[in-house]
Amino acid sequence: DNLASLLAEAGFTVLAYDHRGLGESTNADFDLAKNGTEADWDKASASFPEDAEDAHQFLENEMGVDVIGSLGASCGGGLQIALAAAHPKLETLAFLSSSLSAIHVRDAMGLTTQYMLFIHAKRDRGASEAGTIAYRTGKTRSEMLLYDGDSHGYPLFAEDPELEGKIVDWFVAGRERGQ
């Protein structure tokens, strides 16, 4: 909530959503973090790409947002790569503790997107290795923020009280670049 408020204060239109069954989009029957079976995860994650595309279309078509940057946390990182491949105007991407597969890294190398921010903890399984590999894709305007420990996702905000400001600064710099 605070990051969204800071981005809005910086003049950005912000849309934040939870994947189905996670965060505030849970209910008694559908709570992946609490009681999600592998079948529940498969069912929910099958909807993630469509939900990300719907969010993008809402911003572009309903809200009239012309320039879009995106931040994907955890499994949302791979979705940002797929969105950027489908929408070349998506030029600024940020990844928070995103475990990116080898396919994601390969796809990231083919993007026209030049501005990528990778944020993760050194001992965060998957995110650290993937972030380091993705950072080395040759995108000259990429940056990595690396933290000690094994925190995954939003707990990094508690470890670095300035992290939200750093993310806002990244997106502001992207706007100044015309991205």
Short mmCIF file of the C-alpha atoms (twelve columns), coordinates in Angstrom:
data_MODEL
# 
_entry.id   MODEL 
# 
loop_
_atom_site.group_PDB 
_atom_site.id 
_atom_site.type_symbol 
_atom_site.label_atom_id 
_atom_site.label_alt_id 
_atom_site.label_comp_id 
_atom_site.label_asym_id 
_atom_site.label_seq_id 
_atom_site.Cartn_x 
_atom_site.Cartn_y 
_atom_site.Cartn_z 
_atom_site.pdbx_PDB_model_num 
ATOM 1   C CA . ASP A 1   0.000   0.000   0.000   1 
ATOM 2   C CA . ASN A 2   2.762   2.428   0.887   1 
ATOM 3   C CA . LEU A 3   4.673   1.808   -2.352  1 
ATOM 4   C CA . ALA A 4   1.497   2.377   -4.380  1 
ATOM 5   C CA . SER A 5   0.861   5.624   -2.481  1 
ATOM 6   C CA . LEU A 6   4.421   6.828   -3.071  1 
ATOM 7   C CA . LEU A 7   4.162   6.060   -6.798  1 
ATOM 8   C CA . ALA A 8   0.812   7.870   -6.986  1 
ATOM 9   C CA . GLU A 9   2.332   10.875  -5.191  1 
ATOM 10  C CA . ALA A 10  5.086   10.860  -7.844  1 
ATOM 11  C CA . GLY A 11  2.394   11.219  -10.513 1 
ATOM 12  C CA . PHE A 12  1.899   7.615   -11.594 1 
ATOM 13  C CA . THR A 13  -1.382  5.829   -12.134 1 
ATOM 14  C CA . VAL A 14  -1.014  2.678   -10.056 1 
ATOM 15  C CA . LEU A 15  -2.852  -0.610  -10.319 1 
ATOM 16  C CA . ALA A 16  -1.961  -3.298  -7.796  1 
ATOM 17  C CA . TYR A 17  -3.617  -6.675  -7.761  1 
ATOM 18  C CA . ASP A 18  -3.131  -10.024 -6.067  1 
ATOM 19  C CA . HIS A 19  -2.998  -13.262 -7.985  1 
ATOM 20  C CA . ARG A 20  -6.094  -15.407 -7.462  1 
ATOM 21  C CA . GLY A 21  -5.974  -17.190 -4.129  1 
ATOM 22  C CA . LEU A 22  -3.184  -15.002 -2.718  1 
ATOM 23  C CA . GLY A 23  -3.115  -11.818 -0.664  1 
ATOM 24  C CA . GLU A 24  -6.522  -10.188 -0.424  1 
ATOM 25  C CA . SER A 25  -8.012  -12.323 -3.207  1 
ATOM 26  C CA . THR A 26  -8.552  -15.314 -0.947  1 
ATOM 27  C CA . ASN A 27  -11.679 -16.849 0.498   1 
ATOM 28  C CA . ALA A 28  -12.459 -19.838 2.702   1 
ATOM 29  C CA . ASP A 29  -12.316 -22.234 -0.248  1 
ATOM 30  C CA . PHE A 30  -9.472  -20.638 -2.154  1 
ATOM 31  C CA . ASP A 31  -6.433  -19.704 -0.079  1 
ATOM 32  C CA . LEU A 32  -3.238  -20.881 -1.726  1 
ATOM 33  C CA . ALA A 33  -0.939  -19.724 1.046   1 
ATOM 34  C CA . LYS A 34  -2.902  -21.555 3.743   1 
ATOM 35  C CA . ASN A 35  -4.252  -24.733 2.184   1 
ATOM 36  C CA . GLY A 36  -3.425  -24.743 -1.507  1 
ATOM 37  C CA . THR A 37  -2.891  -28.169 -3.000  1 
ATOM 38  C CA . GLU A 38  -0.818  -28.677 -6.129  1 
ATOM 39  C CA . ALA A 39  -4.080  -28.865 -8.112  1 
ATOM 40  C CA . ASP A 40  -5.223  -25.552 -6.551  1 
ATOM 41  C CA . TRP A 41  -1.915  -23.934 -7.538  1 
ATOM 42  C CA . ASP A 42  -2.175  -25.304 -11.077 1 
ATOM 43  C CA . LYS A 43  -5.739  -23.992 -11.442 1 
ATOM 44  C CA . ALA A 44  -4.893  -20.556 -10.041 1 
ATOM 45  C CA . SER A 45  -1.593  -20.091 -11.840 1 
ATOM 46  C CA . ALA A 46  -3.224  -20.943 -15.166 1 
ATOM 47  C CA . SER A 47  -5.176  -17.684 -14.737 1 
ATOM 48  C CA . PHE A 48  -2.140  -15.524 -13.878 1 
ATOM 49  C CA . PRO A 49  -1.146  -14.589 -17.469 1 
ATOM 50  C CA . GLU A 50  -4.729  -13.709 -18.395 1 
ATOM 51  C CA . ASP A 51  -5.102  -11.620 -15.236 1 
ATOM 52  C CA . ALA A 52  -1.851  -9.748  -15.964 1 
ATOM 53  C CA . GLU A 53  -2.992  -9.073  -19.544 1 
ATOM 54  C CA . ASP A 54  -6.393  -7.888  -18.282 1 
ATOM 55  C CA . ALA A 55  -4.670  -5.494  -15.866 1 
ATOM 56  C CA . HIS A 56  -2.481  -4.157  -18.673 1 
ATOM 57  C CA . GLN A 57  -5.468  -3.723  -20.991 1 
ATOM 58  C CA . PHE A 58  -7.410  -1.942  -18.238 1 
ATOM 59  C CA . LEU A 59  -4.597  0.569   -17.726 1 
ATOM 60  C CA . GLU A 60  -4.070  1.151   -21.423 1 
ATOM 61  C CA . ASN A 61  -7.656  1.098   -22.717 1 
ATOM 62  C CA . GLU A 62  -9.870  2.059   -19.775 1 
ATOM 63  C CA . MET A 63  -7.557  4.429   -17.907 1 
ATOM 64  C CA . GLY A 64  -5.800  5.822   -20.992 1 
ATOM 65  C CA . VAL A 65  -2.328  5.259   -19.557 1 
ATOM 66  C CA . ASP A 66  0.084   5.562   -22.476 1 
ATOM 67  C CA . VAL A 67  3.390   4.611   -20.889 1 
ATOM 68  C CA . ILE A 68  3.413   1.636   -18.595 1 
ATOM 69  C CA . GLY A 69  6.088   0.313   -16.291 1 
ATOM 70  C CA . SER A 70  5.594   -2.830  -14.289 1 
ATOM 71  C CA . LEU A 71  6.793   -4.406  -11.061 1 
ATOM 72  C CA . GLY A 72  6.373   -8.145  -10.590 1 
ATOM 73  C CA . ALA A 73  6.981   -9.766  -7.230  1 
ATOM 74  C CA . SER A 74  7.861   -13.426 -6.806  1 
ATOM 75  C CA . CYS A 75  6.125   -15.471 -9.521  1 
ATOM 76  C CA . GLY A 76  4.840   -12.209 -11.024 1 
ATOM 77  C CA . GLY A 77  8.295   -11.527 -12.449 1 
ATOM 78  C CA . GLY A 78  7.934   -14.007 -15.266 1 
ATOM 79  C CA . LEU A 79  4.566   -12.500 -16.127 1 
ATOM 80  C CA . GLN A 80  6.208   -9.116  -16.616 1 
ATOM 81  C CA . ILE A 81  8.570   -10.596 -19.188 1 
ATOM 82  C CA . ALA A 82  5.645   -12.139 -21.097 1 
ATOM 83  C CA . LEU A 83  3.750   -8.832  -20.965 1 
ATOM 84  C CA . ALA A 84  6.763   -6.890  -22.221 1 
ATOM 85  C CA . ALA A 85  7.137   -9.331  -25.109 1 
ATOM 86  C CA . ALA A 86  3.494   -8.714  -26.080 1 
ATOM 87  C CA . HIS A 87  3.556   -4.957  -25.420 1 
ATOM 88  C CA . PRO A 88  6.734   -3.212  -26.650 1 
ATOM 89  C CA . LYS A 89  5.691   0.045   -24.940 1 
ATOM 90  C CA . LEU A 90  6.310   -1.706  -21.614 1 
ATOM 91  C CA . GLU A 91  9.864   -0.415  -21.318 1 
ATOM 92  C CA . THR A 92  10.557  -0.281  -17.593 1 
ATOM 93  C CA . LEU A 93  10.371  -3.469  -15.534 1 
ATOM 94  C CA . ALA A 94  11.144  -4.161  -11.890 1 
ATOM 95  C CA . PHE A 95  11.424  -7.588  -10.306 1 
ATOM 96  C CA . LEU A 96  11.064  -8.096  -6.540  1 
ATOM 97  C CA . SER A 97  12.281  -11.530 -5.409  1 
ATOM 98  C CA . SER A 98  11.348  -13.030 -8.753  1 
ATOM 99  C CA . SER A 99  12.423  -16.591 -9.420  1 
ATOM 100 C CA . LEU A 100 12.928  -16.500 -13.161 1 
ATOM 101 C CA . SER A 101 13.292  -19.745 -15.082 1 
ATOM 102 C CA . ALA A 102 15.899  -20.270 -17.767 1 
ATOM 103 C CA . ILE A 103 13.113  -19.675 -20.290 1 
ATOM 104 C CA . HIS A 104 12.249  -16.346 -18.641 1 
ATOM 105 C CA . VAL A 105 15.897  -15.278 -18.770 1 
ATOM 106 C CA . ARG A 106 16.128  -16.282 -22.441 1 
ATOM 107 C CA . ASP A 107 12.932  -14.360 -23.189 1 
ATOM 108 C CA . ALA A 108 14.214  -11.326 -21.259 1 
ATOM 109 C CA . MET A 109 17.287  -11.274 -23.478 1 
ATOM 110 C CA . GLY A 110 15.032  -10.913 -26.524 1 
ATOM 111 C CA . LEU A 111 13.016  -7.995  -25.177 1 
ATOM 112 C CA . THR A 112 13.380  -4.479  -26.490 1 
ATOM 113 C CA . THR A 113 13.006  -3.435  -22.856 1 
ATOM 114 C CA . GLN A 114 16.251  -1.878  -21.739 1 
ATOM 115 C CA . TYR A 115 15.372  -0.731  -18.220 1 
ATOM 116 C CA . MET A 116 15.180  -3.508  -15.654 1 
ATOM 117 C CA . LEU A 117 15.526  -3.370  -11.880 1 
ATOM 118 C CA . PHE A 118 16.237  -6.618  -10.018 1 
ATOM 119 C CA . ILE A 119 15.709  -6.672  -6.243  1 
ATOM 120 C CA . HIS A 120 16.398  -9.754  -4.169  1 
ATOM 121 C CA . ALA A 121 18.171  -11.217 -1.150  1 
ATOM 122 C CA . LYS A 122 21.407  -13.152 -1.586  1 
ATOM 123 C CA . ARG A 123 20.025  -16.370 -0.090  1 
ATOM 124 C CA . ASP A 124 16.496  -16.193 -1.533  1 
ATOM 125 C CA . ARG A 125 16.221  -19.573 -3.273  1 
ATOM 126 C CA . GLY A 126 15.858  -19.095 -7.001  1 
ATOM 127 C CA . ALA A 127 15.489  -15.331 -7.015  1 
ATOM 128 C CA . SER A 128 19.144  -14.622 -6.321  1 
ATOM 129 C CA . GLU A 129 20.492  -16.866 -9.071  1 
ATOM 130 C CA . ALA A 130 17.824  -15.868 -11.599 1 
ATOM 131 C CA . GLY A 131 18.192  -12.178 -10.818 1 
ATOM 132 C CA . THR A 132 21.942  -12.330 -11.263 1 
ATOM 133 C CA . ILE A 133 21.622  -14.181 -14.572 1 
ATOM 134 C CA . ALA A 134 18.901  -11.849 -15.834 1 
ATOM 135 C CA . TYR A 135 20.910  -8.809  -14.765 1 
ATOM 136 C CA . ARG A 136 23.701  -10.055 -16.991 1 
ATOM 137 C CA . THR A 137 21.471  -10.278 -20.090 1 
ATOM 138 C CA . GLY A 138 23.333  -7.349  -21.571 1 
ATOM 139 C CA . LYS A 139 20.664  -4.755  -20.857 1 
ATOM 140 C CA . THR A 140 22.901  -1.759  -20.358 1 
ATOM 141 C CA . ARG A 141 20.394  0.150   -18.293 1 
ATOM 142 C CA . SER A 142 19.671  -2.521  -15.722 1 
ATOM 143 C CA . GLU A 143 20.322  -2.266  -12.027 1 
ATOM 144 C CA . MET A 144 20.405  -4.758  -9.183  1 
ATOM 145 C CA . LEU A 145 19.687  -4.159  -5.511  1 
ATOM 146 C CA . LEU A 146 21.064  -7.091  -3.554  1 
ATOM 147 C CA . TYR A 147 20.365  -7.638  0.142   1 
ATOM 148 C CA . ASP A 148 21.912  -9.938  2.740   1 
ATOM 149 C CA . GLY A 149 19.742  -12.695 4.102   1 
ATOM 150 C CA . ASP A 150 16.964  -14.801 2.654   1 
ATOM 151 C CA . SER A 151 13.918  -12.508 2.746   1 
ATOM 152 C CA . HIS A 152 11.445  -12.974 -0.080  1 
ATOM 153 C CA . GLY A 153 9.193   -10.181 -1.339  1 
ATOM 154 C CA . TYR A 154 7.738   -7.490  0.868   1 
ATOM 155 C CA . PRO A 155 9.854   -8.348  3.977   1 
ATOM 156 C CA . LEU A 156 12.708  -6.649  2.099   1 
ATOM 157 C CA . PHE A 157 10.902  -3.347  2.730   1 
ATOM 158 C CA . ALA A 158 11.433  -3.845  6.477   1 
ATOM 159 C CA . GLU A 159 15.126  -4.592  5.923   1 
ATOM 160 C CA . ASP A 160 15.626  -1.426  3.881   1 
ATOM 161 C CA . PRO A 161 13.280  1.412   4.854   1 
ATOM 162 C CA . GLU A 162 14.503  3.300   1.768   1 
ATOM 163 C CA . LEU A 163 13.678  0.484   -0.695  1 
ATOM 164 C CA . GLU A 164 10.254  1.848   -1.620  1 
ATOM 165 C CA . GLY A 165 11.832  5.225   -2.378  1 
ATOM 166 C CA . LYS A 166 14.493  3.525   -4.498  1 
ATOM 167 C CA . ILE A 167 11.775  1.783   -6.534  1 
ATOM 168 C CA . VAL A 168 9.904   5.074   -6.985  1 
ATOM 169 C CA . ASP A 169 13.150  6.745   -8.076  1 
ATOM 170 C CA . TRP A 170 13.680  3.947   -10.619 1 
ATOM 171 C CA . PHE A 171 10.279  4.550   -12.179 1 
ATOM 172 C CA . VAL A 172 10.705  8.349   -12.064 1 
ATOM 173 C CA . ALA A 173 14.025  7.970   -13.886 1 
ATOM 174 C CA . GLY A 174 12.229  5.805   -16.454 1 
ATOM 175 C CA . ARG A 175 9.634   8.516   -16.987 1 
ATOM 176 C CA . GLU A 176 12.414  11.055  -17.446 1 
ATOM 177 C CA . ARG A 177 13.998  8.779   -20.045 1 
ATOM 178 C CA . GLY A 178 10.648  8.867   -21.857 1 
ATOM 179 C CA . GLN A 179 9.882   5.295   -20.887 1 
# 
